[in-house]
């Protein structure tokens, strides 16, 4: 009997990544709780880090930071999982 494995890509509900002009905002990204994933060349953070960086996007906290944050895109990390559908 042969079991066929398929690969499915699913979005994480607990891990987030940032894309966009991250070099200019790297200190802000780090201080918000994200870490650099060298292997996958991306920033990774949890829900708390996501909340922190989104709060920095509020112009009341400073226009410079708001401009940096608003140039970023925050989204879920996607993982490939194998299933035996």
VEXKETI-839491 format. One line per field, with one value per residue (C-alpha): y, z negated, x; residue in one letter; residue number from 0. Coordinates in nm, 4 decimals, m for minus. Layout:
BEGIN
north: c(Y	...)
up: c(Z	...)
east: c(X	...)
aa: c(a	...)
i: c(NUM	...)
END
This chain:
BEGIN
north: c(0.0000	0.3375	0.6536	0.9706	1.2745	1.6205	1.9490	2.2298	2.5852	2.7293	3.0694	3.0835	3.2502	3.3180	3.4201	3.7295	3.8640	4.2115	4.3041	4.6362	4.8947	4.7193	4.8424	5.1985	5.0692	4.7855	4.9414	5.0084	4.6548	4.5054	4.7203	4.6078	4.2456	4.1077	3.9066	3.8521	3.4978	3.4686	3.1340	3.2618	3.6255	3.7765	3.9384	3.7141	3.8174	3.7054	3.8742	4.0991	4.2219	4.2845	4.4939	4.6877	4.7839	4.8687	5.1046	5.2754	5.3543	5.6003	5.9546	6.0666	5.8627	6.0448	6.1209	5.9686	5.6291	5.6424	5.7039	5.4096	5.1721	5.2723	5.1741	4.8167	4.5257	4.2868	3.9442	3.5866	3.3473	3.0630	2.7058	2.4026	2.0973	1.7449	1.5679	1.2240	1.3393)
up: c(0.0000	0.1005	m0.0913	0.1104	m0.0735	0.0398	m0.0675	m0.1767	m0.2647	m0.5720	m0.7380	m1.0947	m1.3476	m1.5900	m1.3718	m1.1564	m0.9036	m0.7729	m0.4134	m0.2479	m0.3171	m0.6270	m0.6174	m0.7083	m0.9900	m1.1206	m1.4632	m1.5101	m1.3949	m1.6405	m1.9315	m1.8613	m1.9225	m1.5743	m1.5077	m1.1854	m1.0466	m0.8653	m0.7047	m0.5374	m0.5055	m0.6786	m1.0019	m1.2333	m1.5332	m1.7484	m1.8024	m2.0706	m1.8324	m1.5682	m1.8132	m1.9158	m1.5616	m1.4674	m1.7680	m1.6419	m1.3221	m1.5116	m1.4129	m1.7739	m1.8648	m1.6105	m1.2424	m1.1520	m1.3013	m1.1555	m0.8097	m0.8479	m0.9765	m0.7143	m0.4420	m0.5807	m0.5234	m0.8111	m0.7342	m0.8569	m0.8150	m0.5808	m0.6492	m0.4205	m0.5884	m0.4538	m0.4763	m0.3708	m0.2022)
east: c(0.0000	0.1392	0.0563	0.0738	0.2018	0.1072	0.2542	0.0279	0.1251	m0.0437	m0.0250	0.0961	m0.1326	0.1535	0.4492	0.4720	0.7192	0.7933	0.8659	0.9310	1.1994	1.3271	1.6879	1.5926	1.3683	1.5860	1.6530	1.2824	1.2002	1.4513	1.3328	0.9745	1.0732	1.1380	1.4538	1.6462	1.6112	1.9436	1.8607	1.5428	1.6551	1.3523	1.2364	1.0303	0.8219	0.5331	0.1966	0.3467	0.6193	0.3512	0.1471	0.4578	0.5529	0.1948	0.1806	0.4972	0.3066	0.0858	0.1899	0.1336	0.4420	0.6565	0.6255	0.9617	0.8745	0.5239	0.6676	0.9080	0.6394	0.3847	0.6343	0.6415	0.4059	0.3410	0.1997	0.1923	0.4814	0.3892	0.4954	0.4875	0.3405	0.3065	m0.0256	m0.1408	m0.4606)
aa: c(x	x	x	x	x	x	x	x	x	x	x	x	x	x	x	x	x	x	x	x	x	x	x	x	x	x	x	x	x	x	x	x	x	x	x	x	x	x	x	x	x	x	x	x	x	x	x	x	x	x	x	x	x	x	x	x	x	x	x	x	x	x	x	x	x	x	x	x	x	x	x	x	x	x	x	x	x	x	x	x	x	x	x	x	x)
i: c(0	1	2	3	4	5	6	7	8	9	10	11	12	13	14	15	16	17	18	19	20	21	22	23	24	25	26	27	28	29	30	31	32	33	34	35	36	37	38	39	40	41	42	43	44	45	46	47	48	49	50	51	52	53	54	55	56	57	58	59	60	61	62	63	64	65	66	67	68	69	70	71	72	73	74	75	76	77	78	79	80	81	82	83	84)
END
